[in-house]
Amino acid sequence: MDQALRDRWLAQADATLSSAGRRAGAARTAIVEWLAREGQCLVTAQDVLDRLPQGSPSSVYRTLDELFALGLLHRFHGQDGVARYEIADPLRHHHHFIDEASGAARPFTDDELERAIEAAARRLGVRLTGHEVVIRGRRSTNGTQS
């Protein structure tokens, strides 16, 4: 866990929720604190429910939707129909590889990919404000992609 990211996101979440007039209840506070620690890369609502037994399904889903709507979470929809979330932080950026055999999601960074995306945005005449890349595939037995 990245402690600086956790602290930065908790401060941002607190400020954003306060300015939106949201009061901090026990369930929301527990979910936000858990996400700051564990939500740095793709977690599901079920992950939250499994680790925070005091949270009801409705409070978990409502909080995730609220945090997403406020721009505090990114949401990714998997081919399995399950939404996955991670905390949104402008100072930290990564992409994801989804292993279709296991369903595991792994973060990755790639400077060459970033340069290609920036070049594509320039060719399109677009001021790039963000992007998401999800690569799906299966790992071969020797560790290379198949």
N, C-alpha and C positions, 0 to 999 in steps of 0.2 A: 504494500500500500504506500502511495505517495502522500506523506504527511502534509506537505505544502499544498498539494492539490486539495486534500481533504479540508484543510483549514480555510483555504481560499473559497472553495465551493460552499462550505457551511456559512461563511460570512455573506456570500452573494445570495444564498437561499434565504437567509434571515432577512436581509435588506429587501429582497424582491417580494417575499411573502408579506412583510410588514407594509411596504408601500402599496401592495395590492389589497390591503385591509384584511388580510387573513390572520385570524387568531391562532396561536399555537396550542393545539390540543395534544394530549398525551400520545395518541396514536400517530398523528402527523409528525410530531417531534421524534419519536422512535424510528419511524420510517426514514425521515430525512437524515438522522444521524447514522443509521445503518447504510443508506445509500452513499453517504460521504466516505464511509470506510470500504464498503464492498461493491459499490456501484460504479467503480472506475472503468469497468469494461463489461458490458452486456450481461445483465441479470434479468430474470423474468419476475412477474408478479408472484409466481409460485415460489421462487427463491426467497423472496421477502417473507411470504407466509410461512415457509418452512423454518426460517430462522427467527421470526418474531411471532411466536405463538399468541401473544396478547393482541395482535392486530387481526381484525376481522377481514374477510375477503373484500367486503364493500369499502372499508376504509383504505385498504391497500390500493385497490383499483382507482378509487376516487382521488387519492393522493398522487398516484403516478400520473393520472390524466391531468390533474391540476399542475403538477410540476412541469410536465411536458408543455402544457398550454402557456405557462409563464416563461418558457425558454430555458428552464433549469435542467431539463433532461433531453437527450436525444432518444428517439424511438426508432427501432429497426424491426421490420416485419420479416420473419423467417419463412422459408418455404413450407415449414410445418404449421404455419398459421399462428405461431406464438409470437407475441410482441416482446422484444427485448429492449432494455433501457440501459443508458449509462449517463453519468453526470456530464453536463455540458460545461466546458471550460475553454475560453478562447485562447488560452496560453498552452493548451495541450491538444495535440491532434494525432490521431492514428486511424488506420483502416483495419479491416477485419478479413480474415480468411475463415470460411466456414467449411469444415471437413464434412462432406456429405455422408461419409461412412459412419462417423461417430456423432455428428451433430455438434461437435465442439467448435467453439468460436475462439479464434486466437488473434490478438491484435498484432499489427505489424506497421512499420514505417518504411518508406522507400523514397529517398531523395529524388531519384530519377523519375518516379511516378509523379511526385509533386511538380517537378519541372515540366513534365508533359501536360499535366492538367492546367498549369498556369499558361503554357504556350497555347493550348486549345482555347482557353478563355480569351486570350489576346486575339487569336484568329477570328473568334466569334464576335469580337468587339464588346465583351462582357467584363464588367468590373467584378471580379471574383470575391464573393463574400463568404463562401464556404463550399464544401463538397464532402461527399461520403463515397467511399469505395468499399464494396463487399465482393470478395472473390470467393466463389464456391468451387469445390472440386474434391478430389479424393487423393490422399497421399499414396504414393506407390510404396512398395515394400522397401525400396532402397532410399526413401526419404525425399525423392523428387516427386514433383506433381505428375499425375497421369491423366 
